[in-house]
Amino acid sequence: MAERRTIGQILMSFGRITEEDVARALEYQRENGGYFGEALLGLGMVSQEELEWGLASQFDLPYVFPEVDSIDPEAASLVSPEWALAHLTLPIMKTERTLTVVVDSPIKTEAVDVLAARTDLEIELALASSSRIRELIRQVYARAAAQEEGEAKPQPIALAELLSNALEAGSNRFGISTRGHRAWAWWEEGGRIRRRPLDGLWNAHLQELVAPAPEAEIEGKRRARWNAEMNREGMITPVEVQYLADESGAEYLFRPVQEQALLQQRFPPPAPGIMSEIRLLARSGAARFIVSTDPESLGHEILPHLPTLILDPAWRSIYVTDPASPAADEAFSIELPDDPEKWAEELDSVRAFHFDVVTVDLPGDPVQWLESALDIAAIAFVLWREDVDRRVAHDAGIRWELRIEEQEGKRLEWSLEPLNG
């Protein structure tokens, strides 16, 4: 690898400073401390923009002058304006695999590492002046706020709709705010807080949907915290509830108890884009996937957990496997008899329970059991071996392949592709 040139060498090669200037700047640095670039600025030898351009050249980064209209709103929405200003770091373009981020320093790694972990995207850096980044942040988020304020006045929603919106968005916190006779619902989605007014029946519905009922937990209290369950049309979600109140109103905060968090430590989840596509297909009511993995052993480990890992944990799921599977005790499951001749009959008996999701890990010829397995639930994930013809799956009505490959450091590479017949 070629040795990285210094700022002084770069600026000298373009005629901005001379060897005598470098010597003066080094002497200034010895006397005053700091970086060499700061010495150049202190002596008035270069402008801030010229120094930043030199830094970009030193680290082989583009030096950009982005305009607010060129910023991808989806990329910018990945962070809050407070975070962007605190780190002088702004995502400006997002693709399926990459996120372009503009920073004011090429050695600013902490904020970039946070974004990489949060989005599971490859980060591409660009450099701009700190003043330009601040101005961009102000303009981008002011425009987003103006667009929201310009939208039609939101209509009140039912409490059950709040819960659906929050849980389907994968929100790790949502709540209710009351002031006088007014009540608003809010939830976190994609790093932003969404708000909607609640209809007048929200308090009665709250007592019905949450057990134990909040009235019994908060009576005579200004503060309370308890564990509860939310019942959403039979889908049970464990939550932690916090309550604050004073003379002007009250605040309820709900945090789903995240079984997902533990699973995500074990199995890093897909990028948000793939996660959203899988959930969109699942919410359509008839989503079926074959699941292929590399190594093959990964499939047996991860398959029982896919519904909790990437869908709503409250959805009822069942894992269908044979007696030899070591993962059968890790999820609600049914072990089929040793005799494959009896599998279809056994699978047909499970159909009456109307599960939301089925995950299937069975050996042998899928022609013998696939149709019966798919009839168990509208959403299905079927582990598929590489040596089995995918046309069998396509003929059975499966239209998507979810592929998971283990990379270095236990990182998982996920992809979702249409399954062609």
VOPAGU-2260 file (C-alpha; in pm, 1 decimal, decimal comma):
REM VOPAGU-2260
SITE   aa  ch    i         X         Y         Z
SITE  MET   A    0       0,0       0,0       0,0
SITE  ALA   A    1     133,0     345,2     -91,2
SITE  GLU   A    2     225,5     566,2     206,3
SITE  ARG   A    3     -38,7     832,1     270,4
SITE  ARG   A    4      82,8    1181,1     178,8
SITE  THR   A    5      81,4    1453,2     442,0
SITE  ILE   A    6    -136,0    1763,3     423,7
SITE  GLY   A    7     175,9    1965,9     362,9
SITE  GLN   A    8     281,7    1750,4      67,0
SITE  ILE   A    9     -65,7    1769,8     -86,5
SITE  LEU   A   10     -94,3    2148,6     -55,8
SITE  MET   A   11     261,6    2193,1    -184,6
SITE  SER   A   12     188,7    1977,1    -491,2
SITE  PHE   A   13     -90,6    2218,4    -585,5
SITE  GLY   A   14     115,8    2526,3    -522,3
SITE  ARG   A   15     -80,0    2647,3    -221,9
SITE  ILE   A   16     220,6    2651,2      13,3
SITE  THR   A   17     598,4    2632,2     -18,2
SITE  GLU   A   18     869,8    2442,4     170,0
SITE  GLU   A   19     940,6    2761,9     363,6
SITE  ASP   A   20     571,0    2775,7     463,6
SITE  VAL   A   21     591,5    2415,5     586,4
SITE  ALA   A   22     896,8    2497,7     799,5
SITE  ARG   A   23     719,7    2802,6     951,4
SITE  ALA   A   24     406,7    2598,2    1022,8
SITE  LEU   A   25     608,0    2321,5    1191,5
SITE  GLU   A   26     778,0    2579,9    1412,4
SITE  TYR   A   27     435,5    2730,7    1496,4
SITE  GLN   A   28     307,2    2379,6    1580,8
SITE  ARG   A   29     603,4    2312,7    1813,7
SITE  GLU   A   30     538,5    2636,0    1999,7
SITE  ASN   A   31     158,8    2622,0    2016,5
SITE  GLY   A   32      70,8    2252,8    1988,9
SITE  GLY   A   33    -225,2    2120,8    1791,5
SITE  TYR   A   34    -236,4    1976,8    1441,3
SITE  PHE   A   35     -23,8    2084,7    1144,9
SITE  GLY   A   36    -336,9    2200,0     962,9
SITE  GLU   A   37    -428,9    2422,0    1256,6
SITE  ALA   A   38     -84,0    2577,7    1233,2
SITE  LEU   A   39    -142,5    2657,9     866,1
SITE  LEU   A   40    -474,7    2821,4     957,4
SITE  GLY   A   41    -322,0    3010,4    1248,8
SITE  LEU   A   42     -56,1    3158,9    1019,3
SITE  GLY   A   43    -317,4    3247,5     756,5
SITE  MET   A   44    -144,4    3036,2     490,8
SITE  VAL   A   45    -459,4    2853,8     379,7
SITE  SER   A   46    -834,4    2890,8     421,0
SITE  GLN   A   47   -1055,0    2647,5     612,8
SITE  GLU   A   48   -1198,9    2517,3     284,7
SITE  GLU   A   49    -852,0    2460,4     137,7
SITE  LEU   A   50    -746,4    2266,8     447,6
SITE  GLU   A   51   -1057,9    2049,3     435,2
SITE  TRP   A   52   -1005,8    1985,5      65,4
SITE  GLY   A   53    -649,1    1876,2     146,7
SITE  LEU   A   54    -778,1    1639,0     415,5
SITE  ALA   A   55   -1021,9    1487,4     168,7
SITE  SER   A   56    -738,4    1432,2     -79,0
SITE  GLN   A   57    -519,4    1279,5     192,4
SITE  PHE   A   58    -785,8    1019,4     277,4
SITE  ASP   A   59    -905,8     967,7     -82,3
SITE  LEU   A   60   -1252,0    1104,8       2,3
SITE  PRO   A   61   -1470,5    1325,8    -216,6
SITE  TYR   A   62   -1496,3    1687,4    -100,1
SITE  VAL   A   63   -1857,5    1782,9    -157,6
SITE  PHE   A   64   -2075,8    2091,4    -167,7
SITE  PRO   A   65   -2420,2    1930,2    -137,9
SITE  GLU   A   66   -2739,4    2131,7    -178,7
SITE  VAL   A   67   -3044,2    2061,4      34,8
SITE  ASP   A   68   -3251,2    1951,3    -268,5
SITE  SER   A   69   -2995,7    1678,8    -344,3
SITE  ILE   A   70   -3022,9    1516,9       1,6
SITE  ASP   A   71   -3210,3    1186,4      12,0
SITE  PRO   A   72   -3490,0    1237,6     272,2
SITE  GLU   A   73   -3493,0     866,3     358,4
SITE  ALA   A   74   -3120,9     880,5     435,5
SITE  ALA   A   75   -3148,6    1194,7     649,0
SITE  SER   A   76   -3442,2    1046,7     843,2
SITE  LEU   A   77   -3213,8     772,6     976,4
SITE  VAL   A   78   -3085,1    1016,9    1239,0
SITE  SER   A   79   -3243,2    1291,9    1446,1
SITE  PRO   A   80   -3141,9    1656,6    1393,6
SITE  GLU   A   81   -3000,6    1659,9    1748,3
SITE  TRP   A   82   -2775,8    1363,4    1671,1
SITE  ALA   A   83   -2666,7    1509,8    1338,1
SITE  LEU   A   84   -2572,3    1842,7    1496,9
SITE  ALA   A   85   -2398,2    1678,4    1792,8
SITE  HIS   A   86   -2178,1    1471,8    1561,2
SITE  LEU   A   87   -2171,0    1704,1    1256,0
SITE  THR   A   88   -2254,0    1392,7    1059,2
SITE  LEU   A   89   -2538,4    1371,4     805,9
SITE  PRO   A   90   -2650,9    1075,9     590,0
SITE  ILE   A   91   -2716,4    1217,2     243,0
SITE  MET   A   92   -2781,8     916,5      15,6
SITE  LYS   A   93   -2905,7     561,0      75,7
SITE  THR   A   94   -2905,3     259,5    -154,2
SITE  GLU   A   95   -2988,7    -102,3     -80,7
SITE  ARG   A   96   -2631,9    -170,9      32,1
SITE  THR   A   97   -2463,4     163,3     104,5
SITE  LEU   A   98   -2517,5     481,8     301,2
SITE  THR   A   99   -2326,7     793,7     198,5
SITE  VAL   A  100   -2248,3    1011,8     498,5
SITE  VAL   A  101   -2097,5    1359,8     495,4
SITE  VAL   A  102   -1863,2    1442,6     784,5
SITE  ASP   A  103   -1636,0    1731,5     872,1
SITE  SER   A  104   -1337,6    1511,3     959,0
SITE  PRO   A  105   -1211,4    1187,5     800,3
SITE  ILE   A  106   -1098,3    1057,0    1139,0
SITE  LYS   A  107   -1447,4    1087,0    1292,1
SITE  THR   A  108   -1508,7     715,3    1335,9
SITE  GLU   A  109   -1736,2     691,4    1641,5
SITE  ALA   A  110   -2044,9     840,0    1476,7
SITE  VAL   A  111   -1979,2     644,5    1156,8
SITE  ASP   A  112   -1951,6     319,8    1355,0
SITE  VAL   A  113   -2287,7     395,0    1519,5
SITE  LEU   A  114   -2452,4     439,1    1180,3
SITE  ALA   A  115   -2296,2     121,9    1042,6
SITE  ALA   A  116   -2423,9     -80,5    1338,5
SITE  ARG   A  117   -2768,8      80,9    1328,8
SITE  THR   A  118   -2831,7      37,4     956,4
SITE  ASP   A  119   -2615,6    -264,9     866,3
SITE  LEU   A  120   -2515,3     -73,8     551,1
SITE  GLU   A  121   -2170,3     -12,1     408,0
SITE  ILE   A  122   -2076,0     346,9     494,9
SITE  GLU   A  123   -1923,9     567,3     224,1
SITE  LEU   A  124   -1775,1     893,4     351,7
SITE  ALA   A  125   -1769,5    1235,9     193,5
SITE  LEU   A  126   -1611,2    1547,1     341,1
SITE  ALA   A  127   -1757,7    1896,2     373,1
SITE  SER   A  128   -1687,3    2198,2     588,8
SITE  SER   A  129   -1841,3    2203,0     934,2
SITE  SER   A  130   -2025,5    2526,0     853,5
SITE  ARG   A  131   -2174,0    2371,7     539,2
SITE  ILE   A  132   -2284,6    2059,0     729,9
SITE  ARG   A  133   -2451,5    2270,1     999,7
SITE  GLU   A  134   -2638,0    2468,7     736,7
SITE  LEU   A  135   -2745,7    2149,2     560,5
SITE  ILE   A  136   -2873,7    2000,6     885,2
SITE  ARG   A  137   -3079,8    2311,0     956,4
SITE  GLN   A  138   -3225,6    2318,1     605,2
SITE  VAL   A  139   -3296,0    1943,9     573,1
SITE  TYR   A  140   -3481,7    1907,3     901,8
SITE  ALA   A  141   -3657,5    2242,6     874,1
SITE  ARG   A  142   -3793,9    2129,8     536,2
SITE  ALA   A  143   -3909,8    1798,2     682,9
SITE  ALA   A  144   -4084,9    1977,5     969,7
SITE  ALA   A  145   -4251,8    2220,4     728,9
SITE  GLN   A  146   -4379,5    1932,7     517,4
SITE  GLU   A  147   -4528,7    1764,4     823,0
SITE  GLU   A  148   -4692,8    2087,1     938,4
SITE  GLY   A  149   -4832,1    2141,5     590,2
SITE  GLU   A  150   -5006,7    1805,8     583,7
SITE  ALA   A  151   -5377,5    1783,1     647,3
SITE  LYS   A  152   -5478,9    1789,0    1013,9
SITE  PRO   A  153   -5443,6    1427,8    1135,0
SITE  GLN   A  154   -5763,4    1248,2    1228,0
SITE  PRO   A  155   -5797,8    1082,4    1569,5
SITE  ILE   A  156   -5708,9     714,4    1581,3
SITE  ALA   A  157   -5825,6     431,0    1803,3
SITE  LEU   A  158   -5588,1     297,5    2064,8
SITE  ALA   A  159   -5570,9     -40,1    1889,2
SITE  GLU   A  160   -5443,5     137,6    1576,2
SITE  LEU   A  161   -5169,4     303,0    1781,3
SITE  LEU   A  162   -5055,5     -37,2    1904,2
SITE  SER   A  163   -5058,7    -182,7    1552,9
SITE  ASN   A  164   -4863,9     113,1    1411,1
SITE  ALA   A  165   -4603,8      99,0    1686,2
SITE  LEU   A  166   -4549,0    -276,2    1695,7
SITE  GLU   A  167   -4548,6    -322,4    1318,9
SITE  ALA   A  168   -4291,0     -41,9    1290,5
SITE  GLY   A  169   -4071,5    -233,5    1535,8
SITE  SER   A  170   -4084,7      61,6    1776,1
SITE  ASN   A  171   -3901,0       2,1    2102,7
SITE  ARG   A  172   -4108,5     267,6    2279,6
SITE  PHE   A  173   -4446,4     431,8    2235,6
SITE  GLY   A  174   -4691,5     608,9    2458,3
SITE  ILE   A  175   -4989,0     827,4    2539,4
SITE  SER   A  176   -4977,8    1192,7    2648,5
SITE  THR   A  177   -5274,9    1369,3    2806,5
SITE  ARG   A  178   -5320,1    1737,6    2880,9
SITE  GLY   A  179   -5660,1    1832,1    3012,3
SITE  HIS   A  180   -5918,7    1675,5    2781,1
SITE  ARG   A  181   -5670,4    1615,1    2499,0
SITE  ALA   A  182   -5492,0    1285,2    2441,2
SITE  TRP   A  183   -5221,1    1208,9    2186,3
SITE  ALA   A  184   -5053,9     885,4    2084,6
SITE  TRP   A  185   -4689,3     876,8    1980,5
SITE  TRP   A  186   -4449,0     609,8    1862,5
SITE  GLU   A  187   -4093,1     589,2    1736,5
SITE  GLU   A  188   -4048,4     485,3    1374,3
SITE  GLY   A  189   -3720,2     490,2    1182,4
SITE  GLY   A  190   -3557,9     729,6    1428,7
SITE  ARG   A  191   -3851,2     976,6    1414,8
SITE  ILE   A  192   -4141,6    1034,2    1653,4
SITE  ARG   A  193   -4488,2    1002,2    1496,5
SITE  ARG   A  194   -4788,7    1164,1    1667,0
SITE  ARG   A  195   -5165,7    1127,0    1627,0
SITE  PRO   A  196   -5462,4    1243,7    1837,6
SITE  LEU   A  197   -5654,6     964,5    2011,1
SITE  ASP   A  198   -6028,8     920,8    1993,6
SITE  GLY   A  199   -6246,8     979,6    2299,9
SITE  LEU   A  200   -6271,3     611,7    2392,4
SITE  TRP   A  201   -5898,6     558,8    2436,0
SITE  ASN   A  202   -5901,2     527,2    2817,1
SITE  ALA   A  203   -6173,6     259,0    2820,5
SITE  HIS   A  204   -5988,9      68,6    2548,7
SITE  LEU   A  205   -5662,5      98,4    2742,9
SITE  GLN   A  206   -5816,5     -80,6    3039,1
SITE  GLU   A  207   -5936,2    -359,5    2809,0
SITE  LEU   A  208   -5617,3    -402,6    2605,9
SITE  VAL   A  209   -5359,7    -393,1    2887,1
SITE  ALA   A  210   -5347,9    -647,5    3170,0
SITE  PRO   A  211   -5325,3    -578,1    3454,3
SITE  ALA   A  212   -5546,9    -277,2    3383,6
SITE  PRO   A  213   -5368,0      56,1    3435,8
SITE  GLU   A  214   -5643,9     199,4    3657,6
SITE  ALA   A  215   -5560,3     -47,5    3932,4
SITE  GLU   A  216   -5185,7      22,7    3904,0
SITE  ILE   A  217   -5197,1     404,4    3905,7
SITE  GLU   A  218   -5479,9     479,6    4148,5
SITE  GLY   A  219   -5367,6     756,6    4383,8
SITE  LYS   A  220   -5014,0     761,6    4235,7
SITE  ARG   A  221   -4809,7    1015,1    4044,7
SITE  ARG   A  222   -4551,0     758,4    3939,8
SITE  ALA   A  223   -4583,8     387,4    3864,8
SITE  ARG   A  224   -4400,2     111,4    3682,3
SITE  TRP   A  225   -4520,1    -242,5    3615,2
SITE  ASN   A  226   -4498,4    -531,8    3371,0
SITE  ALA   A  227   -4806,7    -605,0    3163,6
SITE  GLU   A  228   -4935,7    -772,3    2850,9
SITE  MET   A  229   -5105,1    -610,6    2554,1
SITE  ASN   A  230   -5372,5    -819,9    2385,6
SITE  ARG   A  231   -5405,4    -719,0    2022,6
SITE  GLU   A  232   -5680,1    -937,2    1873,8
SITE  GLY   A  233   -5531,8   -1242,2    2041,5
SITE  MET   A  234   -5168,0   -1140,9    1982,9
SITE  ILE   A  235   -5001,9   -1104,2    2322,4
SITE  THR   A  236   -4709,4    -863,0    2356,9
SITE  PRO   A  237   -4526,8    -835,0    2693,1
SITE  VAL   A  238   -4452,5    -471,2    2780,2
SITE  GLU   A  239   -4305,4    -263,3    3058,8
SITE  VAL   A  240   -4532,7      29,5    3147,9
SITE  GLN   A  241   -4421,7     356,9    3310,4
SITE  TYR   A  242   -4659,2     628,5    3431,7
SITE  LEU   A  243   -4607,5     994,7    3528,1
SITE  ALA   A  244   -4876,1    1244,5    3626,5
SITE  ASP   A  245   -4930,1    1592,5    3765,4
SITE  GLU   A  246   -5217,3    1839,5    3782,2
SITE  SER   A  247   -5200,8    1914,6    3408,5
SITE  GLY   A  248   -5201,3    1563,4    3266,8
SITE  ALA   A  249   -5032,6    1226,1    3243,8
SITE  GLU   A  250   -4777,8    1027,7    3043,6
SITE  TYR   A  251   -4783,2     655,5    2967,6
SITE  LEU   A  252   -4468,4     496,3    2828,2
SITE  PHE   A  253   -4477,0     141,3    2687,1
SITE  ARG   A  254   -4162,7     -58,9    2608,6
SITE  PRO   A  255   -4203,6    -402,3    2447,7
SITE  VAL   A  256   -4004,1    -662,9    2635,2
SITE  GLN   A  257   -3765,3    -743,9    2357,7
SITE  GLU   A  258   -3703,1   -1110,8    2305,8
SITE  GLN   A  259   -3580,5    -977,9    1971,5
SITE  ALA   A  260   -3286,2    -798,2    2134,4
SITE  LEU   A  261   -3138,0   -1120,0    2267,9
SITE  LEU   A  262   -3192,1   -1293,3    1937,2
SITE  GLN   A  263   -3029,8   -1006,3    1747,6
SITE  GLN   A  264   -2714,0   -1052,6    1952,9
SITE  ARG   A  265   -2707,2   -1415,6    1845,8
SITE  PHE   A  266   -2828,8   -1363,7    1489,0
SITE  PRO   A  267   -2760,3   -1012,3    1350,2
SITE  PRO   A  268   -3082,8    -917,7    1165,8
SITE  PRO   A  269   -3116,1    -804,5     803,5
SITE  ALA   A  270   -3074,7    -445,6     690,6
SITE  PRO   A  271   -3379,2    -224,4     752,1
SITE  GLY   A  272   -3470,7    -228,4     382,4
SITE  ILE   A  273   -3489,8    -608,7     367,5
SITE  MET   A  274   -3668,6    -619,7     703,0
SITE  SER   A  275   -3931,5    -375,9     572,4
SITE  GLU   A  276   -3984,5    -577,8     253,6
SITE  ILE   A  277   -4033,4    -903,2     447,0
SITE  ARG   A  278   -4279,4    -735,0     684,2
SITE  LEU   A  279   -4464,2    -577,1     393,3
SITE  LEU   A  280   -4502,6    -916,6     228,1
SITE  ALA   A  281   -4608,2   -1070,5     558,8
SITE  ARG   A  282   -4871,7    -803,2     620,7
SITE  SER   A  283   -5016,9    -876,2     276,8
SITE  GLY   A  284   -5139,7   -1200,4     435,2
SITE  ALA   A  285   -4987,9   -1457,9     199,4
SITE  ALA   A  286   -4608,4   -1451,9     214,8
SITE  ARG   A  287   -4412,4   -1771,6     158,4
SITE  PHE   A  288   -4034,8   -1799,2     148,6
SITE  ILE   A  289   -3776,8   -2067,9     100,6
SITE  VAL   A  290   -3476,4   -2011,3     325,9
SITE  SER   A  291   -3128,0   -2108,9     208,2
SITE  THR   A  292   -2816,2   -2064,3     420,2
SITE  ASP   A  293   -2440,7   -2090,5     403,2
SITE  PRO   A  294   -2329,3   -2285,8     596,2
SITE  GLU   A  295   -2622,0   -2524,6     587,9
SITE  SER   A  296   -2606,2   -2571,6     967,4
SITE  LEU   A  297   -2697,0   -2203,3    1010,5
SITE  GLY   A  298   -3042,1   -2275,3     869,0
SITE  HIS   A  299   -3125,1   -2531,1    1138,4
SITE  GLU   A  300   -3015,5   -2282,7    1406,5
SITE  ILE   A  301   -3188,9   -1967,5    1282,7
SITE  LEU   A  302   -3509,5   -2098,3    1126,1
SITE  PRO   A  303   -3710,4   -2146,9    1450,3
SITE  HIS   A  304   -3640,8   -1784,7    1544,0
SITE  LEU   A  305   -3722,2   -1606,6    1215,3
SITE  PRO   A  306   -4078,1   -1500,5    1314,8
SITE  THR   A  307   -3954,6   -1334,1    1635,1
SITE  LEU   A  308   -3638,8   -1196,7    1475,1
SITE  ILE   A  309   -3792,3   -1022,3    1173,7
SITE  LEU   A  310   -4171,0   -1015,8    1225,2
SITE  ASP   A  311   -4403,9    -908,6    1504,7
SITE  PRO   A  312   -4311,0   -1124,6    1808,9
SITE  ALA   A  313   -4679,6   -1132,7    1901,9
SITE  TRP   A  314   -4768,1   -1336,1    1592,6
SITE  ARG   A  315   -4838,5   -1698,9    1673,8
SITE  SER   A  316   -4584,4   -1924,4    1508,3
SITE  ILE   A  317   -4506,0   -2295,1    1504,4
SITE  TYR   A  318   -4184,1   -2471,0    1412,0
SITE  VAL   A  319   -4228,9   -2800,3    1225,6
SITE  THR   A  320   -3937,0   -3041,4    1238,8
SITE  ASP   A  321   -3838,6   -3405,7    1264,3
SITE  PRO   A  322   -3737,4   -3577,5    1591,0
SITE  ALA   A  323   -3364,8   -3546,7    1512,9
SITE  SER   A  324   -3364,9   -3163,9    1516,7
SITE  PRO   A  325   -3159,1   -3015,7    1804,2
SITE  ALA   A  326   -3349,8   -2684,6    1784,5
SITE  ALA   A  327   -3695,8   -2824,1    1852,0
SITE  ASP   A  328   -3691,0   -2705,4    2214,4
SITE  GLU   A  329   -3605,0   -2343,2    2121,1
SITE  ALA   A  330   -3946,2   -2248,9    1980,3
SITE  PHE   A  331   -4306,6   -2361,2    1999,8
SITE  SER   A  332   -4283,6   -2668,7    1781,6
SITE  ILE   A  333   -4422,3   -2997,0    1662,8
SITE  GLU   A  334   -4199,0   -3296,7    1603,2
SITE  LEU   A  335   -4330,8   -3523,5    1331,5
SITE  PRO   A  336   -4329,9   -3904,6    1366,9
SITE  ASP   A  337   -4033,7   -4111,7    1252,3
SITE  ASP   A  338   -4241,8   -4250,0     966,4
SITE  PRO   A  339   -4256,6   -3992,8     682,0
SITE  GLU   A  340   -4566,9   -4167,3     552,2
SITE  LYS   A  341   -4758,3   -4013,7     844,4
SITE  TRP   A  342   -4628,7   -3658,6     804,0
SITE  ALA   A  343   -4902,2   -3524,7     575,9
SITE  GLU   A  344   -5172,9   -3647,1     812,8
SITE  GLU   A  345   -4997,3   -3493,4    1112,3
SITE  LEU   A  346   -4950,7   -3159,2     934,6
SITE  ASP   A  347   -5316,9   -3149,9     831,3
SITE  SER   A  348   -5416,0   -3181,8    1198,9
SITE  VAL   A  349   -5213,4   -2869,6    1289,0
SITE  ARG   A  350   -5394,3   -2656,0    1031,9
SITE  ALA   A  351   -5701,6   -2623,5    1257,4
SITE  PHE   A  352   -5506,5   -2406,8    1504,7
SITE  HIS   A  353   -5479,6   -2118,9    1251,5
SITE  PHE   A  354   -5122,1   -2015,6    1326,1
SITE  ASP   A  355   -4997,6   -1686,6    1180,6
SITE  VAL   A  356   -4655,9   -1822,3    1078,3
SITE  VAL   A  357   -4505,3   -2165,4    1017,4
SITE  THR   A  358   -4134,4   -2246,7     988,2
SITE  VAL   A  359   -4050,9   -2583,7     834,9
SITE  ASP   A  360   -3727,8   -2783,6     868,1
SITE  LEU   A  361   -3784,7   -3131,6     729,6
SITE  PRO   A  362   -3554,6   -3372,7     545,6
SITE  GLY   A  363   -3636,1   -3583,5     243,2
SITE  ASP   A  364   -3836,4   -3506,0     -69,7
SITE  PRO   A  365   -4043,8   -3187,9     -14,2
SITE  VAL   A  366   -4300,0   -3310,3    -267,3
SITE  GLN   A  367   -4422,8   -3546,1       4,7
SITE  TRP   A  368   -4491,0   -3281,5     269,5
SITE  LEU   A  369   -4462,3   -2928,1     125,5
SITE  GLU   A  370   -4826,4   -2871,1      34,4
SITE  SER   A  371   -4950,7   -2985,5     376,2
SITE  ALA   A  372   -4689,6   -2771,6     555,5
SITE  LEU   A  373   -4784,7   -2456,9     362,5
SITE  ASP   A  374   -5150,2   -2506,4     455,2
SITE  ILE   A  375   -5069,8   -2454,4     825,3
SITE  ALA   A  376   -5032,5   -2073,9     798,4
SITE  ALA   A  377   -5049,0   -1795,0     541,4
SITE  ILE   A  378   -4688,8   -1695,2     622,0
SITE  ALA   A  379   -4429,3   -1969,9     579,6
SITE  PHE   A  380   -4050,1   -2003,4     593,6
SITE  VAL   A  381   -3927,6   -2337,1     455,3
SITE  LEU   A  382   -3563,5   -2440,5     493,6
SITE  TRP   A  383   -3439,9   -2543,7     147,9
SITE  ARG   A  384   -3133,5   -2751,0      74,2
SITE  GLU   A  385   -2908,1   -2646,3    -213,1
SITE  ASP   A  386   -2942,9   -2983,8    -387,8
SITE  VAL   A  387   -3325,2   -2964,8    -407,1
SITE  ASP   A  388   -3480,2   -2820,1    -724,2
SITE  ARG   A  389   -3633,1   -2477,2    -652,7
SITE  ARG   A  390   -3901,5   -2539,6    -915,1
SITE  VAL   A  391   -4070,7   -2767,0    -661,1
SITE  ALA   A  392   -4110,1   -2466,6    -429,7
SITE  HIS   A  393   -4226,4   -2240,2    -712,0
SITE  ASP   A  394   -4486,8   -2493,9    -823,4
SITE  ALA   A  395   -4618,3   -2502,2    -465,0
SITE  GLY   A  396   -4679,5   -2127,1    -468,3
SITE  ILE   A  397   -4361,4   -1998,4    -303,3
SITE  ARG   A  398   -4240,0   -1680,4    -472,6
SITE  TRP   A  399   -3946,0   -1556,3    -261,1
SITE  GLU   A  400   -3605,9   -1682,8    -151,6
SITE  LEU   A  401   -3450,2   -1550,9     168,2
SITE  ARG   A  402   -3077,4   -1624,2     168,5
SITE  ILE   A  403   -2854,6   -1590,3     475,4
SITE  GLU   A  404   -2476,9   -1624,4     455,9
SITE  GLU   A  405   -2239,3   -1613,5     751,0
SITE  GLN   A  406   -1944,1   -1378,8     698,5
SITE  GLU   A  407   -1632,1   -1313,9     905,5
SITE  GLY   A  408   -1695,7   -1220,0    1266,6
SITE  LYS   A  409   -2033,6   -1399,6    1267,6
SITE  ARG   A  410   -2181,1   -1118,8    1056,9
SITE  LEU   A  411   -2482,1   -1232,6     853,4
SITE  GLU   A  412   -2539,9   -1125,8     492,6
SITE  TRP   A  413   -2912,5   -1132,9     410,1
SITE  SER   A  414   -3072,8   -1110,1      66,0
SITE  LEU   A  415   -3430,9   -1137,0     -56,9
SITE  GLU   A  416   -3491,0   -1226,7    -419,1
SITE  PRO   A  417   -3791,2   -1338,5    -628,1
SITE  LEU   A  418   -3801,3   -1714,0    -679,4
SITE  ASN   A  419   -3818,3   -1789,9   -1049,5
SITE  GLY   A  420   -3981,8   -2107,8   -1174,4
